[in-house]
Amino acid sequence: MTGLSHPLHSLLTRLGTCAQEIVSNELRTATASERSRALGHAGSDVIYAIDQAVEAQLVQLLEAEAEALGGIVLIAEGIGENEKSVYPKGFTEDECTWRLLVDPIDGTRGIMMDKRSAWFIAGAAPNRGEDTRLRQTECSILAELPTSRAGFADELTAVKGQGVRAKRKALLTDDPDIEIVCEPYSGESIKGGFAQIVRFFPGGREVIAELEEALWERLFPDRQDGEILGFEDQYISTGGQWVELIMGRDRFCADLRGTLFSSKHFQGKPIGHTCHPYDMAGWLIAEESGILLTDPSGAPLDAPFDTRTACDWIGYANEAIRKEVGPVLRDLLKEQNWVES
């Protein structure tokens, strides 16, 4: 199994393993109602008991190891003042070598009800203060937090310029890790595959569905009676959605909630929940795997290293899919008054 070399790679894998163990224990020992007990709000989201269990161990590990790494500024929802904290104690933010963007459980609602895997996500970048950006990430991890029914958990890590390392870890036995291959879909069309625009929550779902229906109709106007053009998978986890693209199971996915909420469709209406940069801390793994991530305009995806900026993204399995879907989607966004013409 090819190794990756980066000062923070070992720390990130230990953090991921710690999150896996804590979530597994919570699923075994706590009831669904205990795991889903709301403890308050942080930023734009609710913090649940299962979130807090992982966050506490995350802080302990950073306190023990950050000094040897030159100091770390942790940016994570619900931890520290303004969701920023410095490790070890006594360091100032400016003295730290690294900035670490973390989502301890991406997909909390799915895993706390034991429905579907969540993901531990983290990305590390050199500390450039508030100017630190997602595209400056040098090392990243996506660690699966599986349900109580699972016998394995996947872990994907990447170092800038060194590619992706992916392995499947046995949870119930001492069997060695299995190397798995990240192989995005290589075909030229979304037709017949999994492809979707996310619409998790009430509030705007009918508008998103209208956009998606128009996209399929514009792409494939000669649809035959009874023909299935494609399938969708509303995976309530940005990390999970990206893994589906990275592993070749999905061909296209877009999260355009921020664009919708700022459009004419939502004038005078309450704004809903959006994706944020900490949800996208696994960006480097997507980049190194070869899938294409853009913003709604088609520019390469980027974001500040924070927990609160509203972020939209579009993911394509490859360049052929981007050429097929991207221009049509941008035209429809204008025609349906999501963006200015």
N, C-alpha and C positions, 0 to 999 in steps of 0.2 A: 504494500500500500504506500503510495507516494506521500512523503511527509511535506509539511509546509513550515516555513521558517519565518517567524515574526516574534518580537518580544512579548506580545500579548496573546499569542495563539493558545498557549497552554492555559492561561488564566481563563480565556473565554470558554474553552472546552470544559474546564472544571466548573465554571458557573452554570453551563448548560446541563452538566450531569447533576449538579446540586438541584437545579430546578426540576429535573425529571424525577429525582428521588423524592422531593417534597410533595410534588403533585401526586405521585403514585401513592405515597403514604396517606395523603388527604383523601384520595378516592377510596382507600381501604378502610380508613378509620372514622371518617366523618360522614354524616348523612348529607344528602343534597341540600337540605334546608340549612344545615350548619355551614357548608361550603359557600352557599350563596347569600349568606348574611351580609347585608350592605353596611359598611363601616363609615361611609362618608363619600365626599366627592373630591377629586383631584383634577385640576384642569377642566377638561370637558367630559370626563368619564366618571363612572361610579367605581369605588374601590371596594372589593369584596374580601371576605375572610381568607379565601384561597390566595388572592393577590398578596395580602399582607404576610402570609406564611413564607412565600418565596422571597419577598423583598427583604425580610429580616435577615435571611441567610446570605443574600446577595451583599448586603452591607457588611456582614461579618467577614466574608472572604476578602472584600476590598480593603477593609481596615487592616487585615493581616498581611496583604501582599502588595499594596500600592506603593509603599515607600521604596521597595527594591526595584520597582519599575519607573521610578522618577516622579511619582505622584499622578493621581488620576482625578479628573473632574467628571463625576457621574451625572448624567442627565437622564432622569427617569421619572415617570409620572408618580406622584405621591411620595417621593423621597426628597427630603431637604427643602430649604427655603426656596420658593419659586421653582421647585422641582430640579434643583441643582445642588450638589453636595461635593465636598472636597475630601480626598483621602490621600495620605493618612491625616489625622488630626494634627494641627499645627502648620500644615502647608497652606499657602494662599493659592488662589486660583491661578494667578499668573506664574507661580513657580512650577506648576504641574506640567509634565511632559505630554500627557495624553488627555483626550476627551473621549468618554465612553457613553454612547447613546444606547439605551436599553429599553426593551419592552419585556418585562419578566414573564408575562403570560399574554400572548397575542391570540385572542380567541377564548377569553375567560368564560363567556357565557356557555359556549359549547362544551368545554371540559368540565366546568363545575357541575353541569347536569349529566356528565359522563356520556355525552352524545358523540363527540368527534374530537380528534386531536387538536390541541392548541400548540403554540410554538414559542419557545424562548428565543428572543432575537437580540443581538447586540452587534454594534459596529464601533471600531476604534479608529480615531484619526489623531494626527498630531494636534496639540492644543494651539489653536490660533484664536482663542477667545471667542467672541461673538461672531467672528468672521468664518468660523469653521463650517464647512459645508459637507453635505452627504457624499459628494463626488471625491472628497479628500480621504474617504475611508480607506484604511490600509489592511484591516483584518476584520473578519465578520463571521458570525455563526448563526445558523438556524437549527435549533435542537427541538425535536419533536417531543411534546408532552402528551403521551397517548392515553387512551381510555383504559379502564380497569380490565377490559377484555383483551387487550393487546399483549402479544408475547415479544414484540420487538419495538424499537424506537429508532428512527433515522436521525442522523446528525450530519449536517452539511457545513463545512467551513471553507473559507477562501482567504488568500493573501494576495494583495495586488500584484499582478504580473506572474503569479505562480499557479493560477487555476483554482479549481475546486476539489476538495477532498470530501467524499461522501461515504458514510458507513452505516450499517444496520447493526444495532446492538441488541443482544438477547437480554430480556428482562427477567426471565424465569429460570434460566440455566446459566452455567458457566461457559457456555460455548463462546469461542472467539468471535470478534467482530467480523462482519462480512462486508467487503468492499462493494459498493454499488456504483453504477455508472449514471452520471447526469447526462441525459441525451434528449435535448429538446426536439420536438416534432420537426421533421425535415421536409414535409410535404409543402405544396404550394397553395393550399386553400383551407379555409376553416370548414368547408362543406363536409358534413358527416361527422364532425368532431365536437368536442366540448369547447364552447366559446360563449362568453356572456358579459353583460354590463351589470355590475353589482347593484342590488336594490334590497338591502337587508331589512330596512326599518320602514314602518308606516311614515308617510309624508313624502310624496313625490314619486312613489313607486309606479303610479299609472303613467307619469310623464316619461320615466326611464323605460318602461315597457314599450311605450309608443315609439321611442327612439330606436330601441332594439329591433322591433318588428320592421320598422322602415329600413334598417340596415340590412336585414336578411332579404327583404323584398328587392331592394336596390341591387344587391350583389347577385341575386339569383332570380331574375324575373321570369324564367321559364320553368319554374317549379311545377312538377306533375302532381296530379291528384294522389293523395296518400303518401307522397314522398316526405321523408324526414330530412330536413336540411341540416339540423344540428341539435345539440343538446346543451343544457346549462347546468352549472354547479355553483350554487350560492354558498360558497365556503366562507364562513364569517371570521376570516382571519387573513390579513394581508400577507403575512408570512406563508400561510398555507396556500393561498392563491399563487404566490410566486413559485413555491415548490412544485405545484401542479404543472406550471409552465416549464420549469427547469427539468423535470423528470419526463416530459413529453406527454403528459396525460391531458393537458389543455393546450389549445392552439392560440387563443386570444382571450384577454380579460381586460376590462377597463373599469376604473372607479372614478366616476365623474360627479360625485355628490357635491363637491365644492362649486363646480361650474354651474350645476343646477340651482343651488341655493343663492347664487349671486345673479341669476338670470331674471328675466321679466316674469317667469313662471312663479317666482317666489316673492314678488314685491308685496309687502304688507303681511307676509306669513312668517311664522316662527321658523328659524333656521335649524336644520337637523344636524346630526352628528356626521363628521367627515373623517377621512384618513389624515394622519399626522406624521411628521418625520420619524418619530420613534417607531411607528408601525413599519417603516421602510428601512430600518437599520440593517437589514440583510441585503441592501442594494448591491454591495460588492459581489455577493455570491451570484446574484442574477447576472451581473455584468460579466463576470469571469466564466459563467456557464454558456454564454452566447445568446441568451434571449435578449430582446430589445425592449427597453423601457423608455417611454417618452412622456412629456406632459401633453395636455390636450392640443397644443399648437403643433406638435410634432418634434419639438426640441428635445434633446437628451434630458432625462429626468434629473433634477437636482432639487435640494431643499436645504434650509439651515438646520443645524444640529440642535433641534429643540423638540418640545412636546406639544406645542400649541398651534403652529402654523397649519392652516388648512391646505392639504395637498391632494391633487388629482394625479392619476397616472393611467397610462395605457401600456399593456404588455402584449408583445407579439412573439410568437415562438421563433420566428426567423424573418429575414428580409423580404422573402416572397409574400408572407402573410401581411407584413407591414404595407407592402405595395398594394395588395389586394384590398385591405380594409381601411387603412389610414386615410387616404384621400376622400373616400366615400363618407366615412364617419365625420370628418371635418366639415364636409359640405352639408351634411344633415344637421350638425350642431348650429350652423348658420341658418339654415332653412327653418328649423323648428325653434328659433329664437333662444337658443341656449347661450350663444355668443353674438357679438356685434358682427354684422356682415362687412 
